Amino acid sequence: MRTAPRRISGYGAWRAAAFFPALEGLRGIAALLVVFHHSRSHWLWGWLEGWNGVTLFFVLSGFLITTLALREEDALGALRWRAFFVRRLFRIVPVYVVSLALYVVAVG
């Protein structure tokens, strides 16, 4: 009887990848789709509408953030949730504040 789950076959390759540039780029495109949708750009149609961008953004974000958490757990032997979320907060809040300031300047 096994006591620990078996690792997936590609785990070594996944573990070696510190960054997924193609997925990060796709996530950026998904975010832009959402922005275009909210800007009321009527020239967007079909798959380019914002709701597809939201779904794609959340799926990719879930995968990428989970890989960060698993990589930290693998390196430290345990995941320090509080430190992990504080780092995420310090990464997200500055971009949010700048975006909000740009919006206020643009819209008034």
N, C-alpha and C positions, 0 to 999 in steps of 0.2 A: 504494500500500500504506500502510495506517495503522500508525503506531508507538505510538499511545496509544489506550486504550479510549474509546469514545464515552460521554459522560455520559447518564444517563437523562433523560427529558423532564421529570420533576418534580423534578430535582435542585435547582433554584433555590428552589422552595417548601420542599423538605425542609431545605435548608441554612439557610433563614431561620428555621425553627422551632427555637428554642433549648430548648424543653421540650415534652413530649408529655403533658399532664395526664391525658388519657383513658387512655393506655396505662399511665402510672404508677399511676393509680387501679385499673385492672384487675389490675396486678401486685400491688397491695396486697390486693385481694380474693383473688387466687390464694394469696398467703401465708397469709391467714386460713383458707382452705379446708384448707391443710396443718396449721395449728395446730389447727383443729377436729377434723381426722381423728386427730391424735395425742392429743387430749384424750379420745378414745374416746366421742365424742358419737354415740350410736346413732341419734339422730333424723335424722342426715344419711344420705341414700341417693342412689343413682343418680349423676348427674353431679356431685353435691356432695361425693363422696368425695375424699379427699386426693390420690390419684394424678393426678387431672385437674388439681388445683392445682399439683402439682409440674411437670407438663409445661408448663402455661401460664406458670408463673413462669419457668422456664428459657428458654422461647422468647422471651418478652417481655424478660427480662434480657439475653439475647444480642443482641437487636435494639437495645435502649436503650444498652447499653455499647458496642456497635460504632459507633453514631451518635456517641457521645462521642469515641471514638478517631478516627473519620474527621473529625469537626469539628476536633479538635486538629491532626490532620495537615494539614487544609486551611488552618488559620490560621497554623501555624508552618512549613509546608513539609515537615515530617518529624514522625514520632511518636516521642516520647521514652518508650520503653516503661517504663523504670525509674521515672521520675517519674509516669507514668500509673498504674502499679500501686501505688506508694506512696500516691498520693492516694486510690485506691480502698480501700486497707488502712485508712487513717485515717478513712475514712467508715464502713466496715463494723465495725471492731473495737469502737468505743465502744458501738454498738447491741448487738453480741454480748455484751459484758461486762454491760451493764445487763440484757439478757434473761436471761443466766445467773444474775445476782444475784437477779432476781425469781423465777426458778424455784427457786433454793435456798431463798429465804424462803418460798415457797408450799408446796413439797414437804417441805422440812426436811432 
